[in-house]
Amino acid sequence: MTEKPPITRLHNVGKLSRVVSYQGTIYLSGLTAADKSTDTADQARQIFARADELLAEAGTDRSRLLFTQIWLRDIGDFDAMNAAWMAWIGDVDPPARATVEAKFALPEIRIEVQFTAAA
């Protein structure tokens, strides 16, 4: 019987792990802002800063992003979110990305972002 490749899980909070690594691919769970009282652009900046921390902990960074899924409470906030995204992504080659409007469980959430990166 061949040994299965290991799965690494970080920040297990019971219902999910914030980071999962498998065979050189890093998956971040959907991230929301810590301070949800702010506008969409600020919530996005908070999420991108947290993603940097989690990616670093997993041994990678935003330059290794493969795919990003963004959910917005109001698609009318797309330009504000996108300005924060462009400031964050900087000169890095951007990943594939999708952005959609969604209804969230908590009304104060304006944006949620999920990331997939290469190790």
N, C-alpha and C positions, 0 to 999 in steps of 0.2 A: 504494500500500500504506500503510495507516495504521500509525502507530508504536504499539507495544505499551507499556502502562504499565510503569514500572520496578518491579522487585522489589528490595527492600533486605534484605540478610542481614547480621546482626551475630553475632559470636562463632562463626564457622565453626570447628568442631573436627574437621573431616574427615568424620565420619559424620552430622553434623547441624549446623544453625545454631541457636543458642539463641533468636534473635529473627528473625522474618521479617515484613516490612511490605509490604503490597500494597493499593493503592487505599484507603488510609485505615483498614485493619484491621491490627492488630498481633497476631501469633501467637507465644506463648512455647512452647518445647518443654517436655516434661515435666521439672519441677524436683524434685530430691531434696535432702535436707539435706547440708551439708558435713560436719557431725559426725553420723555415723549411729549413734553409740554411745548416743544419748539416746532418751528415750521419744517416743511419737507426738506429743504436744502440743509438745514442744520442737522436734522435726523440722519440724512444721508452722510454728512461729514462724520458724524459719530460712528455710524456703521462702518464706513471705510477705514477709520482709525482702528476700530476693533478688529476688522478683518486683517489689517497689517499685523496686529499683535498675534492673532491666532495663526496666521500663515507663518510668521517667524517661529512661533513655538513648534510648528510642524516641520520646520526646516526648509521653508520656501518663502516666496514673496510675490508681490503683484505682477512682476515680470513673467511669472510662470503660470498666470491664470489661463485656463482653457475656456471656461464658460461662466457667465454670470447671468442669473435670472433675477429680475427686479420686479417687484409688485408695488404698485402705487395705489393708495386709497382713492386719489383723484388724478386721472390721467392729465388733467389740466395743469398739474404740477410737473409735467415732463420736462419742460425747459429748465426749471429751477433744479430739479434732480440732475439733469444732464450737465448743467454748469458745474455742479459739485463733482460729478463723475469725471468730467474733463480735467478739472483742477487736480483731482486725485490721481488719475491715470497718467497724467503728465506726458513724458516722452516715451513711455513704455508702449510697446506694441499691444493694442487692446485685444481682449479675448472676444470670442463669439458672445453675443449678448441678446437677451430678449427682455422687453419691458411690457407689462400688461397692467390693467386696472384690476383691482381686487377688493373684496370686502373682507375686513379683518375682524377677529374675535374681540379685540379691544378697540374702541372708537378713537383712542388717542394715537394709535399707530398710524402713521402716514406713509411709511415705506418699510418694506422688508426685502432683504437681499440674500441670495444664496450664491456661493462661490464654489467652483471646482478648479483645482490647480494641479499641475505636475509637481512632483517632489523636486 
